[in-house]
């Protein structure tokens, strides 16, 4: 098993190179990039300020166009430009934003705590609540508790997070004043005590976290319930009960561990929420996280930021898959990776 995980770790760099190379090549051929935008802006400015002579409306000179291409790195083939970008990444330099003229890594680093907070709290609350709830629903299958909780979680699952976010901003935040309308923390956050900072973070994060959690509750809860029901009906559980093992022991010592295998797999796949989040929810609550940064940079064709966010997201996805495999091995002793 050690060799398996070592090979998986060694596969992370070439996988990152493959993913980033494909996206980098796509950004070079997609129309409407930063070079085309700046070229159009410069030509419009030349037309408006060219006066009434023969030079009015004249295009930019070839030298100016070549200088613009060199500024955006378009004077080289895409694979040469990618090799240069990769060389900078290895040195810890993700480039400079075309729009904001700021370091990509500094922009990402400023937003990482926000994404880690919402992503971490979403995962923690989801699995801390949904796993016990799924166990209760499986044990109390077809009872009032099972039916009532199913109505609640399916009602939440049917409401998109951004729609709920719009309602929460209007009523509990704006009209009733129970929560802040936007932002990650208060303006005087740095002057607060540790406890006041914790309270302030959760006061600002209560509504966005509700929107993050509402969609994942139904999936994880039903995943836990259905697999536990399947294992409770398996021959090995019925044999254990027939030999005198109590139902409680059969559930928690036998069936539960096998039912956690798909949960462990899903946990690894959910790792990307640490950085991606939801740009719609972040937009509604004015949360300056990586999800919103990646979305806005894609619309603005700010490709250095797009590549930086893609690199961070890909790393978390690959690490999450590795963590998922490790959790599966811990949950199921029969699993032996070779």
C-alpha positions, 0 to 999 in steps of 0.5 A, spaced: 500 500 500 505 504 501 508 503 494 501 505 491 500 511 495 508 513 493 506 512 485 500 516 486 504 522 489 509 521 483 503 522 478 501 528 481 506 533 477 505 530 470 497 530 471 498 537 473 502 539 467 497 535 463 491 539 465 495 546 465 498 545 458 491 543 455 488 549 459 494 554 457 493 552 450 486 553 449 487 560 452 491 562 446 486 560 441 480 563 444 478 569 441 476 575 445 483 575 450 486 581 453 491 582 447 484 583 442 481 587 447 487 592 448 488 592 441 481 594 440 481 599 445 487 602 442 484 603 435 478 606 438 482 611 442 486 612 435 480 613 431 477 618 436 483 622 438 486 622 431 483 629 428 480 630 422 486 629 417 488 623 413 491 619 419 484 619 422 482 612 424 489 609 422 490 602 425 496 601 430 503 600 427 506 593 426 511 595 431 506 597 436 502 591 435 508 586 436 510 590 442 503 588 445 504 581 443 510 581 447 507 584 453 502 578 453 507 573 451 504 572 444 510 573 440 512 566 442 509 559 440 504 556 445 508 551 448 514 555 449 510 560 452 507 554 457 514 552 458 516 559 461 510 559 465 511 553 468 518 555 469 516 561 473 511 556 477 516 552 479 520 558 482 513 560 486 511 565 481 504 565 478 505 571 474 502 578 474 494 579 473 493 583 466 487 586 469 489 588 476 497 588 474 498 585 481 501 578 483 497 572 482 499 569 488 498 575 492 491 575 490 490 568 491 493 568 498 489 574 500 482 569 498 485 563 501 483 564 508 476 565 506 475 559 501 478 555 507 473 557 512 467 556 508 470 550 505 472 547 511 466 549 515 461 546 509 465 539 510 465 539 517 458 541 518 455 536 512 459 530 515 458 531 522 450 532 521 449 527 515 452 521 517 449 521 524 442 523 521 443 517 515 444 512 521 438 514 524 434 514 518 436 507 516 434 505 523 428 508 523 426 507 516 419 508 514 417 511 521 415 518 522 422 521 524 425 518 517 419 521 513 419 528 516 427 528 515 426 526 508 421 532 507 426 537 510 432 535 506 429 534 500 425 541 500 432 544 501 435 540 496 430 542 491 432 550 492 438 552 489 443 555 493 443 562 490 436 562 490 436 561 497 441 566 498 437 572 495 432 570 499 436 570 505 439 577 503 433 580 503 429 578 509 433 576 515 439 581 513 436 587 509 429 587 512 430 584 519 437 586 520 439 579 524 445 578 520 450 582 516 448 583 508 455 582 506 462 581 507 467 576 511 468 580 517 466 587 520 471 593 519 474 593 526 475 585 526 483 586 527 481 590 534 477 584 536 478 579 541 479 572 539 472 570 542 469 576 538 473 574 532 470 567 532 463 570 533 464 575 528 466 570 523 460 566 524 455 572 524 457 574 517 458 566 515 451 564 518 447 565 511 452 563 506 454 557 510 446 555 510 446 556 502 453 552 501 450 546 506 443 546 503 444 542 497 449 537 500 445 535 506 440 530 502 446 527 498 450 525 503 444 523 508 441 519 503 448 516 501 449 514 508 442 511 509 441 507 503 448 504 504 447 502 511 440 499 509 443 495 504 448 492 509 443 491 514 440 486 509 446 483 508 447 476 510 453 477 514 449 482 519 443 477 519 448 471 521 451 476 526 444 477 529 442 470 529 448 468 533 446 473 538 449 479 537 445 485 539 442 489 533 446 495 536 452 492 535 450 489 528 449 496 526 455 500 529 460 494 529 459 491 523 454 494 518 456 501 519 464 501 517 462 498 510 457 503 509 462 508 510 466 506 504 462 510 499 462 516 504 470 516 504 470 516 497 465 522 496 469 526 502 475 526 497 472 528 491 469 534 495 476 536 497 475 542 491 470 545 495 476 548 499 478 553 494 472 553 488 466 554 493 460 557 489 461 564 485 454 565 485 453 565 493 460 569 493 457 574 489 450 574 492 454 575 499 460 579 496 465 574 499 471 575 496 473 568 495 477 564 490 470 562 486 468 569 485 476 570 483 476 565 478 469 566 475 470 574 474 477 572 471 474 568 466 469 573 464 475 578 463 480 573 460 485 575 465 488 568 464 494 569 469 489 568 474 485 563 471 491 559 470 493 560 478 486 558 480 486 552 476 493 550 478 491 551 486 484 547 484 487 541 481 492 540 486 486 540 491 483 535 487 488 530 486 490 531 494 483 530 495 483 523 491 489 521 495 485 522 501 479 519 499 483 512 497 486 513 504 480 513 508 477 507 503 483 503 506 482 505 513 474 504 512 475 497 509 480 492 511 479 488 505 482 494 500 489 493 499 492 497 493 497 494 489 
